[in-house]
Amino acid sequence: MRSLTPAHSSSGDRATPALLGVAQADGAVRCVACAHRCLIRPGRAGICHVRENRNGELVSLVFGEAVAANADPIEKKPLFHVYPGSVAFSIATRGCNFHCLHCQNWAISQATHDGLAARSFELSPEGVVRAAVDSGARSIAYTYTEPTIFIEYVLATARLAREAGLANVLVTNGYQTPEALDLLAPMVDAANVDLKSFDDAFYRRICGARLKPVLEALVGLRARGIWVEVTTLLIPGLNDDPVRLAALAGWIATALGPETPWHVSRFFPTYRLTDLDPTPVATVERTVAIGRDAGLRHVYAGNLNGGGENTDCAGCGDTLILRHGYSVTRGAGLDHGRCGRCGHELAGIGLAEWTG
């Protein structure tokens, strides 16, 4: 897929007034974009390192300052039930409100936290939409790093995307506040949320966050009419306990609905967890079975060499969408978003119009 090459590098220090800042009497600002709800003193930044207090005003340091802009298959997000086989033009800025030890995009998400420089380039919201249209994209994905920390950039771009007939999707750690969700909901069509574990201790130790706000945001996304898919990266010895995974799967089925797609993916050593082995294939296969036993109708195996990614009818089990890597084809049984055999409607977005 085509990438947008940076025309020049930028310091990323052009402060822009930020949303979701609550001024305090002593000159501090409470940022309520994410569940950390950082109290930021003058001249300091929040946990994400890109939302800063300048003279008692919350500002964003990354509006229009991208570190990545690529035309990706939407399945790469992964979103399997949103315009299958389409292109999602994907953008990110530097920074993140999590500090995951296994971050796959650490070079851009953790650069500031680690005292490194992430090369950025100017890309206005108008420029993002133009590039998306030129690439033949059906949607714009706010991804790679955490989009909540650049919510102003997301919203400005998403409004223009809507006017251009494009969908908007988030790939997120799910740490939005209700205040942030209220702003995002009118503009966002779908989200893939990392539910990294069903153990709060894992979140605190591995990610620098907490579990409860993620669960609350997942429910909040669904309640606001946003299509949700969930991803869990299985890390050997850290979050692959079958009992906890069964509890996680059961929660998805109950709180979000049994037709919520769950992507369970294989871990490969990276960033600060290079001492671990890759996830055994058997662990992924076992977790797929756990999800199905919990009542989930669409459980997908990710980061494997083929298999486990076809979409079957939740009613009768017929295969409706076939996938091999990023190659996606419509099964003979899918008819205008419904199973040709039993008539069950396949849950998702854009499936009725998809011809494959």
KAHUPE-V237776 format. One record per residue. SS is DSSP state (hx for helix, st for strand, lp for the rest). PSI is psi in degrees with one decimal (* if undefined). D_CENTER is the distance of its C-alpha to the mean C-alpha in whole Angstrom. Layout:
SS,PSI,D_CENTER ; SS,PSI,D_CENTER
This chain:
lp,149.9,19 ; lp,140.1,21 ; st,152.2,20 ; lp,115.9,21 ; lp,132.0,23 ; lp,133.4,23 ; lp,-31.1,27 ; lp,165.7,27 ; lp,158.3,26 ; st,154.3,25 ; lp,-17.6,26 ; lp,22.4,23 ; lp,28.4,25 ; lp,97.1,26 ; lp,135.6,25 ; st,135.6,24 ; st,134.6,25 ; lp,155.9,21 ; lp,167.1,21 ; lp,34.1,21 ; st,130.0,23 ; st,112.0,26 ; st,142.2,29 ; lp,158.6,31 ; lp,-27.1,35 ; lp,11.5,35 ; lp,-9.8,33 ; lp,164.3,30 ; st,133.9,27 ; st,115.8,25 ; st,124.7,21 ; lp,27.6,19 ; lp,-41.0,16 ; st,171.2,14 ; lp,-8.6,16 ; lp,-29.7,18 ; lp,56.0,20 ; lp,133.8,22 ; st,111.7,25 ; st,119.2,26 ; lp,158.2,29 ; lp,133.7,31 ; lp,0.1,30 ; lp,164.6,27 ; st,162.9,23 ; lp,-176.9,21 ; lp,-32.4,19 ; lp,-16.5,16 ; lp,5.3,20 ; lp,2.1,19 ; st,116.5,20 ; st,152.9,24 ; st,111.8,27 ; st,105.6,29 ; lp,42.1,32 ; lp,5.9,31 ; st,134.5,28 ; st,128.7,25 ; st,156.1,23 ; st,135.6,20 ; lp,0.9,21 ; lp,11.3,19 ; lp,124.0,19 ; lp,14.7,19 ; st,89.7,19 ; st,151.2,17 ; lp,-10.8,16 ; st,141.7,15 ; st,108.7,15 ; st,150.3,15 ; st,109.8,16 ; st,154.8,14 ; st,138.5,14 ; hx,-24.2,12 ; hx,-19.9,12 ; hx,-15.7,11 ; lp,-39.6,7 ; lp,135.3,8 ; lp,109.2,9 ; lp,-16.1,13 ; lp,25.7,14 ; st,107.8,13 ; lp,65.2,16 ; lp,141.4,17 ; lp,4.2,18 ; lp,174.0,17 ; st,134.4,16 ; st,114.1,13 ; st,122.8,14 ; st,131.4,11 ; st,158.9,12 ; st,157.9,11 ; lp,174.2,14 ; lp,163.3,15 ; lp,159.6,15 ; lp,152.1,12 ; lp,-1.9,13 ; lp,158.8,13 ; lp,58.6,15 ; lp,131.4,14 ; lp,-16.3,17 ; lp,21.1,16 ; lp,128.0,13 ; lp,-21.6,13 ; lp,35.2,13 ; hx,-29.5,15 ; hx,-24.5,17 ; hx,-32.9,15 ; hx,-34.8,13 ; lp,7.8,17 ; lp,-51.9,19 ; lp,-40.5,21 ; lp,-35.7,21 ; lp,5.9,22 ; lp,25.4,25 ; lp,168.8,24 ; lp,128.1,23 ; lp,120.9,20 ; lp,121.0,22 ; st,168.0,21 ; st,150.4,22 ; st,131.1,23 ; lp,101.4,21 ; lp,161.5,21 ; hx,-41.4,19 ; hx,-38.9,22 ; hx,-37.2,22 ; hx,-47.1,18 ; hx,-40.7,19 ; hx,-44.9,22 ; hx,-37.8,21 ; hx,-46.6,18 ; hx,-43.9,21 ; hx,-31.1,23 ; lp,-5.1,21 ; lp,20.8,21 ; lp,150.5,18 ; lp,-15.4,17 ; st,166.0,14 ; st,130.3,12 ; st,131.0,8 ; st,109.1,7 ; lp,-169.3,6 ; lp,-55.2,8 ; lp,-172.5,8 ; lp,115.7,7 ; hx,-20.8,8 ; hx,-33.2,10 ; hx,-17.1,13 ; hx,43.9,13 ; hx,-33.2,13 ; hx,-41.5,17 ; hx,-42.1,16 ; hx,-51.5,13 ; hx,-42.8,16 ; hx,-40.5,18 ; hx,-42.1,17 ; hx,-37.2,15 ; hx,-43.9,19 ; hx,-36.1,20 ; hx,-43.7,18 ; hx,-44.2,19 ; hx,-29.0,23 ; lp,2.4,22 ; lp,17.8,21 ; lp,147.8,18 ; st,161.7,15 ; st,130.9,12 ; st,144.1,8 ; st,141.0,5 ; st,111.7,1 ; st,157.6,3 ; lp,-1.4,6 ; lp,35.7,8 ; lp,25.1,11 ; st,147.6,12 ; lp,164.1,15 ; hx,-34.4,17 ; hx,-41.6,18 ; hx,-41.6,15 ; hx,-36.4,14 ; hx,-34.8,17 ; hx,-38.9,17 ; hx,-34.9,14 ; hx,-42.3,15 ; lp,-17.1,17 ; lp,-20.0,15 ; lp,133.5,12 ; lp,-37.5,12 ; st,159.0,9 ; st,138.4,6 ; st,123.1,4 ; st,129.0,5 ; st,113.1,7 ; lp,93.7,10 ; lp,-24.8,12 ; lp,164.7,15 ; lp,27.1,18 ; lp,116.7,20 ; hx,-34.1,20 ; hx,-37.2,22 ; hx,-48.1,19 ; hx,-43.8,17 ; hx,-42.6,20 ; hx,-39.5,21 ; hx,-29.6,18 ; hx,-16.1,15 ; lp,39.2,18 ; lp,-168.1,16 ; lp,157.0,17 ; lp,-45.3,16 ; hx,-45.6,17 ; hx,-30.3,15 ; hx,-44.1,12 ; hx,-41.6,14 ; hx,-39.5,16 ; hx,-38.5,12 ; hx,-47.0,11 ; hx,-39.7,15 ; hx,-38.1,15 ; hx,-48.2,12 ; hx,-42.8,14 ; hx,-26.3,17 ; lp,9.7,17 ; lp,15.8,16 ; lp,130.5,13 ; st,133.1,12 ; st,132.0,10 ; st,150.4,9 ; st,139.5,9 ; st,136.9,9 ; st,117.8,11 ; st,122.5,13 ; st,112.1,16 ; lp,119.4,18 ; lp,127.1,22 ; lp,-6.7,24 ; lp,-43.2,21 ; lp,23.9,19 ; lp,18.5,21 ; lp,125.7,24 ; hx,-34.9,24 ; hx,-45.9,25 ; hx,-36.3,22 ; hx,-36.8,20 ; hx,-39.3,22 ; hx,-40.7,22 ; hx,-48.7,18 ; hx,-41.9,18 ; hx,-36.6,21 ; hx,-43.8,19 ; hx,-48.3,16 ; hx,-38.3,19 ; hx,-47.6,21 ; hx,-31.8,19 ; hx,-22.1,16 ; lp,144.1,19 ; lp,-17.1,20 ; lp,12.8,18 ; lp,121.1,15 ; lp,136.7,13 ; st,118.6,13 ; st,117.1,12 ; st,121.4,14 ; st,153.0,14 ; st,131.9,17 ; lp,141.8,17 ; lp,140.5,19 ; lp,134.4,20 ; lp,165.3,19 ; lp,-110.7,19 ; lp,8.7,21 ; lp,46.4,21 ; lp,-6.4,23 ; lp,-3.8,26 ; lp,158.2,24 ; lp,158.4,25 ; lp,154.6,22 ; lp,128.9,21 ; lp,141.3,24 ; hx,-36.0,24 ; hx,-31.9,26 ; hx,-41.4,23 ; hx,-46.3,20 ; hx,-40.8,23 ; hx,-39.4,24 ; hx,-35.7,21 ; hx,-44.2,20 ; hx,-38.3,24 ; hx,-43.7,23 ; hx,-43.1,20 ; hx,-38.4,23 ; hx,-28.4,25 ; lp,-5.7,23 ; lp,2.9,23 ; lp,133.9,20 ; lp,-21.1,21 ; lp,93.5,18 ; st,126.9,17 ; st,141.1,16 ; st,120.5,17 ; st,157.5,15 ; lp,28.3,16 ; lp,161.9,20 ; lp,73.5,22 ; lp,147.7,23 ; lp,149.6,23 ; lp,11.8,21 ; lp,2.7,18 ; lp,152.1,21 ; st,121.5,20 ; st,155.1,23 ; lp,131.6,25 ; lp,-13.8,24 ; lp,-51.9,28 ; lp,-10.8,30 ; lp,-2.0,28 ; lp,144.4,29 ; st,123.5,26 ; st,-30.1,25 ; st,130.3,22 ; st,136.2,23 ; st,138.2,21 ; st,105.2,22 ; lp,-126.0,19 ; lp,13.7,18 ; st,123.5,21 ; st,128.3,21 ; st,149.4,24 ; st,129.6,25 ; lp,157.2,27 ; lp,-23.7,30 ; lp,-7.1,30 ; st,120.5,27 ; st,102.6,29 ; lp,46.6,27 ; lp,2.4,24 ; st,155.9,27 ; st,125.2,28 ; lp,-19.6,32 ; lp,-49.9,33 ; lp,-8.6,32 ; lp,1.8,31 ; lp,134.2,28 ; st,130.4,25 ; lp,122.2,22 ; lp,139.9,19 ; lp,-160.3,16 ; st,132.3,16 ; lp,13.5,19 ; lp,-31.9,20 ; lp,-30.0,24 ; lp,-5.9,24 ; lp,129.7,23 ; lp,-11.3,26 ; lp,*,24
